[in-house]
Amino acid sequence: MKIAVPVDYGRVSAHFGRATDFVVVHVENQQIKKKELLEPPPHEPGVLPRWLHELGVELIIARGMGHRAMELFAEKGIKVVTGVFGGDPEQLVRQYLTNKLVTRENVCDH
Protein backbone atom coordinates (compact mmCIF):
# COMPACT_ATOMS: atom_id res chain seq x y z
CA MET A 1 0.00 0.00 0.00
CA LYS A 2 1.15 3.52 -0.76
CA ILE A 3 -0.01 6.44 1.37
CA ALA A 4 0.50 10.05 0.27
CA VAL A 5 0.71 13.08 2.57
CA PRO A 6 0.90 16.60 1.07
CA VAL A 7 3.58 18.62 2.86
CA ASP A 8 5.15 22.04 3.10
CA TYR A 9 8.54 22.10 4.85
CA GLY A 10 8.04 18.58 6.22
CA ARG A 11 4.64 19.24 7.83
CA VAL A 12 1.12 18.55 6.57
CA SER A 13 0.26 21.23 4.03
CA ALA A 14 -2.47 23.74 4.86
CA HIS A 15 -3.57 23.69 1.21
CA PHE A 16 -3.65 20.28 -0.47
CA GLY A 17 -3.55 21.53 -4.07
CA ARG A 18 -0.61 23.83 -3.46
CA ALA A 19 1.60 21.53 -1.40
CA THR A 20 5.27 21.94 -2.27
CA ASP A 21 5.89 18.19 -1.96
CA PHE A 22 4.20 14.87 -1.27
CA VAL A 23 5.60 12.23 1.04
CA VAL A 24 4.69 8.82 -0.35
CA VAL A 25 5.01 6.11 2.27
CA HIS A 26 5.25 2.47 1.19
CA VAL A 27 3.59 0.10 3.69
CA GLU A 28 3.83 -3.69 3.79
CA ASN A 29 2.26 -5.81 6.53
CA GLN A 30 1.38 -2.69 8.53
CA GLN A 31 5.06 -1.65 8.55
CA ILE A 32 6.65 1.37 6.85
CA LYS A 33 9.19 0.05 4.35
CA LYS A 34 10.14 3.18 2.40
CA LYS A 35 9.46 6.91 2.10
CA GLU A 36 9.76 9.12 -0.96
CA LEU A 37 9.64 12.91 -1.14
CA LEU A 38 8.17 13.85 -4.52
CA GLU A 39 7.54 17.21 -6.15
CA PRO A 40 4.04 17.32 -7.64
CA PRO A 41 3.22 18.52 -11.14
CA PRO A 42 1.88 22.10 -11.47
CA HIS A 43 -1.54 22.52 -9.86
CA GLU A 44 -4.43 22.26 -12.29
CA PRO A 45 -7.85 20.63 -11.82
CA GLY A 46 -7.58 16.86 -12.11
CA VAL A 47 -3.78 16.67 -12.31
CA LEU A 48 -3.04 15.52 -8.76
CA PRO A 49 -5.62 12.69 -8.75
CA ARG A 50 -4.20 11.35 -12.02
CA TRP A 51 -0.57 11.73 -10.87
CA LEU A 52 -1.12 10.05 -7.50
CA HIS A 53 -3.14 7.26 -9.13
CA GLU A 54 -0.29 6.64 -11.59
CA LEU A 55 2.10 6.41 -8.61
CA GLY A 56 -0.10 3.67 -7.14
CA VAL A 57 -1.27 5.69 -4.13
CA GLU A 58 -4.26 4.09 -2.37
CA LEU A 59 -4.74 6.55 0.52
CA ILE A 60 -4.21 10.27 1.11
CA ILE A 61 -3.90 11.81 4.57
CA ALA A 62 -4.50 15.58 4.41
CA ARG A 63 -5.56 18.61 6.38
CA GLY A 64 -8.35 19.48 4.00
CA MET A 65 -9.53 19.09 0.47
CA GLY A 66 -12.24 20.52 -1.75
CA HIS A 67 -15.33 18.49 -2.56
CA ARG A 68 -14.49 18.15 -6.28
CA ALA A 69 -10.97 16.89 -5.54
CA MET A 70 -12.42 14.30 -3.16
CA GLU A 71 -14.78 13.15 -5.92
CA LEU A 72 -11.90 12.83 -8.39
CA PHE A 73 -9.91 10.70 -5.93
CA ALA A 74 -12.95 8.51 -5.27
CA GLU A 75 -13.29 7.96 -9.03
CA LYS A 76 -9.67 6.74 -9.04
CA GLY A 77 -10.31 4.42 -6.07
CA ILE A 78 -8.12 6.46 -3.74
CA LYS A 79 -9.36 6.81 -0.15
CA VAL A 80 -9.02 10.27 1.45
CA VAL A 81 -8.70 11.02 5.17
CA THR A 82 -8.97 14.73 5.98
CA GLY A 83 -8.97 16.88 9.10
CA VAL A 84 -5.39 16.09 10.11
CA PHE A 85 -3.37 18.91 11.70
CA GLY A 86 0.37 19.10 12.21
CA GLY A 87 2.53 16.10 12.64
CA ASP A 88 5.32 14.44 10.81
CA PRO A 89 3.99 12.50 7.78
CA GLU A 90 5.56 9.23 8.91
CA GLN A 91 4.06 9.66 12.39
CA LEU A 92 0.63 10.30 10.85
CA VAL A 93 0.90 7.12 8.77
CA ARG A 94 1.87 5.13 11.86
CA GLN A 95 -1.13 6.57 13.70
CA TYR A 96 -3.39 5.63 10.78
CA LEU A 97 -2.03 2.08 10.70
CA THR A 98 -2.69 1.65 14.45
CA ASN A 99 -6.16 3.30 14.32
CA LYS A 100 -4.92 6.21 16.46
CA LEU A 101 -5.06 8.98 13.86
CA VAL A 102 -7.01 11.94 15.23
CA THR A 103 -9.02 13.84 12.63
CA ARG A 104 -11.14 16.95 12.85
CA GLU A 105 -13.38 18.68 10.39
CA ASN A 106 -12.25 18.79 6.74
CA VAL A 107 -10.59 22.17 6.24
CA CYS A 108 -10.49 23.61 2.76
CA ASP A 109 -8.59 26.91 2.63
CA HIS A 110 -9.78 28.25 -0.72
Helices and strands as residue ranges (DSSP letters): E 2-8, E 11-12, G 16-18, E 21-28, E 31-38, H 47-54, E 59-61, H 67-75, E 79-81, H 89-97
